[in-house]
Amino acid sequence: MEILSGMAEQLVGHVEALWRYPVKSMLGEQPPQVDVTAGGICGDRAYALWDHATQRVASAKNPLVWKALLHFRAQFLSPPQPGEPMPPVAIAGRETAAPLHSGDSGIDAALTGLMGRQVSLLNQAPAGASLDQYWPDVKERQFQNVVNELPLPEGTFFDACPIHALTTATLEELRRREPQLDFAVERFRPNLLIRPSGPAEGFVEEAWSGHTLRLGREVLLRVDGGCPRCVVTTLAQGDLPQEIEILRATARHNQVVAGMRLSVLQPGSVALGDPVLLC
């Protein structure tokens, strides 16, 4: 897609899908509308498990210990509201006879039993919080078969950025190049899926880096750059099997990048079908 010069705003797509993930590294929910605050999508990664043994946040980025997190789904019991305390969440999985509620007195004991490690469910990130991330055998990545520490942005459970978006064009390009692989959007865990307007092929969002996106009437997001992928894209989740070639394919064809990192310039509300304009 060619970026036209001399235009204040250009329609580049529409919001195809929205996600928020109430508990870090668990499956999330797809609301028809979300509120975007200065810190990201309201309710996104509002909770996380704290591992008492390592004194770090539990994350599927280290599947050697935490891949089971992706077998659980977390959903808010009521919609989160900007400026209000986060509502409780329900956590359900294959091994839960009934959903666990974050407000239950026995929630930490129940999650400890399910995870096989002493954990606590937190709704506020400790100062200096970090997680362990595993680097699989993908030669284009910086490390191979090692685990290292990733500090989290202060006061958050985010890995690096408050919002992550992906275009359908990027997924279609990966499928075109590697048709034997299932590049399901869920593997990439975006907050926003954008369907580009008009004929769009290839990794179109790379041309948006450094620009501003307007979503709907209110929200302004700065495109801070591409999103390097990690081992989470390869893990079994929902009905998707484990597949290391997903990550290797993004390495072969786009230097391990698929999607974009975004930060919030102006809060507001975003809904399915909203136009996406490049500013």
C-alpha positions in Angstrom: 0.0 0.0 0.0 1.5 3.4 -1.0 1.5 6.1 1.6 0.2 9.3 -0.1 2.2 12.4 0.7 0.6 15.8 1.3 -2.5 14.4 3.0 -3.4 15.1 6.7 -5.1 11.8 7.1 -5.5 8.7 4.9 -7.9 5.8 5.4 -5.7 2.7 5.7 -8.1 0.2 7.1 -10.8 -0.8 9.6 -10.8 -2.5 13.0 -11.5 -6.2 12.2 -11.2 -7.6 15.8 -10.4 -6.6 19.3 -8.8 -8.5 22.2 -8.0 -7.9 25.8 -6.3 -10.4 28.1 -7.4 -10.0 31.7 -4.7 -12.3 33.1 -1.2 -12.2 31.5 -0.4 -15.2 29.3 -3.9 -16.7 29.6 -6.4 -16.7 26.7 -8.5 -13.6 26.7 -11.8 -12.1 25.4 -13.0 -10.4 22.3 -15.3 -7.5 23.2 -17.1 -5.5 20.5 -15.7 -2.3 22.0 -12.8 -1.3 24.3 -11.8 1.8 26.2 -8.2 3.0 25.5 -6.6 4.8 28.4 -3.2 6.5 28.6 -1.8 3.1 29.7 -3.3 0.9 27.0 -6.6 -1.0 26.6 -8.5 -0.8 29.8 -8.3 -4.2 31.6 -5.6 -5.6 29.4 -3.1 -7.6 31.4 -4.7 -6.3 34.6 -3.8 -9.5 36.5 -0.9 -11.8 36.5 0.4 -14.8 38.5 3.4 -14.1 40.8 5.9 -17.0 41.1 7.1 -17.2 44.7 10.1 -19.3 43.9 11.6 -17.0 41.3 10.0 -13.7 42.6 9.0 -13.0 39.0 5.8 -12.7 36.9 4.6 -16.0 35.4 4.7 -15.8 31.6 4.3 -18.3 28.7 7.4 -16.6 27.3 9.1 -19.3 29.4 7.2 -22.4 28.3 9.7 -24.6 30.1 7.7 -23.7 33.2 4.5 -21.8 32.2 3.2 -23.2 28.9 0.1 -24.4 30.8 -1.1 -20.8 31.3 -2.3 -20.8 27.6 -4.7 -23.6 28.5 -6.7 -21.2 30.7 -9.1 -18.5 29.7 -9.7 -15.4 31.8 -12.8 -13.2 31.4 -14.0 -10.2 33.4 -17.2 -10.7 35.4 -18.2 -7.2 34.3 -16.7 -4.8 31.8 -13.7 -2.8 33.1 -14.1 1.0 33.3 -11.4 3.6 33.0 -10.5 5.1 36.4 -12.3 2.4 38.3 -10.9 -0.6 40.2 -10.6 -3.7 38.0 -13.6 -6.0 38.3 -13.0 -9.6 39.3 -12.1 -12.2 36.7 -13.2 -15.8 36.1 -10.6 -18.3 35.1 -11.5 -21.6 33.4 -9.5 -24.4 31.9 -9.5 -28.1 31.1 -8.7 -28.9 34.8 -11.3 -26.6 36.4 -14.6 -28.2 37.2 -16.1 -24.7 37.5 -14.5 -21.3 36.8 -12.3 -19.9 39.6 -13.1 -16.3 40.7 -10.3 -13.9 41.5 -12.3 -12.6 44.5 -12.5 -16.1 46.1 -10.5 -16.5 49.3 -9.0 -19.7 48.0 -7.9 -18.4 44.6 -4.2 -18.6 45.3 -4.3 -22.1 46.7 -6.4 -23.3 43.7 -4.0 -21.7 41.2 -1.0 -23.1 43.1 -2.5 -26.6 42.8 -3.2 -26.2 39.1 0.3 -24.8 38.3 2.2 -27.1 40.6 4.1 -24.1 41.9 3.3 -21.6 44.7 1.7 -18.6 43.0 -0.4 -15.6 43.9 -2.8 -13.7 41.6 -1.9 -10.1 41.6 -3.7 -7.0 40.2 -0.8 -4.7 40.6 2.7 -5.1 39.4 5.4 -5.1 42.1 8.2 -2.5 41.7 10.9 -3.8 39.5 8.8 -6.7 38.2 10.4 -9.0 35.5 9.8 -12.3 33.9 11.8 -15.1 32.4 11.8 -15.6 28.6 13.0 -18.6 26.7 14.7 -18.2 23.3 14.1 -21.3 21.2 16.2 -22.7 18.4 15.5 -20.0 15.8 18.9 -18.9 14.3 17.7 -15.4 13.4 17.0 -14.6 17.0 19.7 -13.2 19.3 20.0 -16.2 21.7 19.5 -19.9 21.2 18.0 -22.3 23.8 18.6 -20.0 26.8 16.4 -18.3 29.4 17.1 -14.7 30.4 15.3 -12.0 32.4 13.0 -9.4 30.8 12.2 -6.4 33.0 8.7 -5.1 32.6 7.6 -1.5 32.1 7.3 -0.1 35.6 3.8 -0.6 37.1 2.6 -2.9 34.4 2.4 -6.5 33.4 3.2 -5.7 29.7 6.2 -7.2 28.0 7.3 -4.0 26.3 4.4 -1.9 24.9 0.9 -1.0 26.0 -0.8 -2.0 22.7 0.0 -4.5 20.0 -1.7 -4.5 16.6 -1.5 -6.7 13.5 -3.0 -6.5 10.0 -4.7 -9.2 8.1 -2.3 -8.4 5.2 0.6 -9.6 7.3 -1.1 -12.9 8.1 -2.1 -13.4 4.5 1.5 -12.7 3.4 2.9 -15.3 5.8 0.2 -17.8 4.6 1.1 -17.1 0.9 4.8 -17.8 1.6 4.3 -20.8 3.9 0.8 -22.3 3.0 1.4 -25.5 4.9 1.4 -23.5 8.2 -1.6 -22.2 10.2 -0.9 -18.6 10.9 -4.0 -18.2 13.1 -4.2 -14.6 14.5 -4.6 -16.0 18.0 -1.0 -17.2 18.0 0.1 -13.6 17.8 -2.1 -12.3 20.7 -2.8 -8.8 19.3 -5.0 -6.2 20.9 -6.1 -5.0 17.4 -6.5 -6.7 14.1 -6.8 -4.3 11.3 -8.0 -5.1 7.8 -6.3 -2.7 5.3 -8.4 -0.8 2.8 -8.1 -1.5 -0.9 -5.5 -3.7 -2.4 -2.9 -4.3 0.3 -0.2 -7.0 0.1 2.8 -7.8 2.2 3.8 -6.5 5.6 1.9 -3.2 5.1 2.1 -1.9 8.7 5.9 -1.5 8.4 5.2 1.6 6.3 3.3 3.1 9.2 6.2 3.2 11.7 6.8 6.6 13.1 3.3 7.8 12.1 0.1 8.2 14.1 -3.0 6.2 13.7 -6.5 7.6 14.4 -9.0 4.9 15.4 -12.6 6.0 15.3 -13.3 9.6 16.4 -11.1 9.8 19.4 -8.1 7.4 19.8 -4.7 8.4 18.6 -1.9 5.8 18.7 1.8 6.3 17.8 3.3 3.5 15.8 6.6 2.9 17.7 7.9 0.2 15.3 7.6 -3.5 14.4 6.8 -6.2 17.0 9.5 -9.0 17.1 7.9 -12.3 17.8 8.7 -14.8 20.6 8.2 -18.4 21.5 4.5 -17.8 22.4 3.5 -17.9 18.7 4.7 -21.5 18.6 2.9 -22.9 21.7 -0.3 -24.9 21.9 -3.2 -22.7 22.8 -7.0 -23.3 22.5 -7.4 -25.7 19.5 -4.0 -24.8 18.0 -1.2 -27.3 18.3 2.5 -26.5 19.1 4.4 -25.5 16.0 7.9 -24.1 16.1 7.8 -23.4 12.3 5.5 -20.4 12.9 8.4 -18.5 14.5 10.9 -19.8 12.1 8.8 -18.6 9.2 8.5 -15.1 10.5 12.3 -15.2 10.9 12.8 -16.4 7.3 10.5 -13.8 5.7 10.5 -10.7 7.9 13.3 -10.8 10.5 11.0 -12.3 13.1 8.7 -9.2 13.0 4.9 -9.5 12.6 2.8 -6.6 13.7 3.5 -3.3 15.4 4.0 -1.8 18.8 1.8 1.2 19.7 1.6 3.8 22.4 -1.3 6.0 23.3 -1.3 9.7 22.4 -5.0 10.3 23.0 -7.4 8.0 24.9 -10.9 7.2 23.9 -13.2 4.3 22.7 -12.6 1.9 19.8 -15.2 -0.4 18.3 -15.3 -3.1 15.7 -15.6 -1.6 12.2 -14.0 1.7 13.2 -12.0 3.4 10.5 -8.2 3.5 10.9 -6.6 6.6 9.5 -2.9 7.3 9.1 -1.9 10.8 10.2 
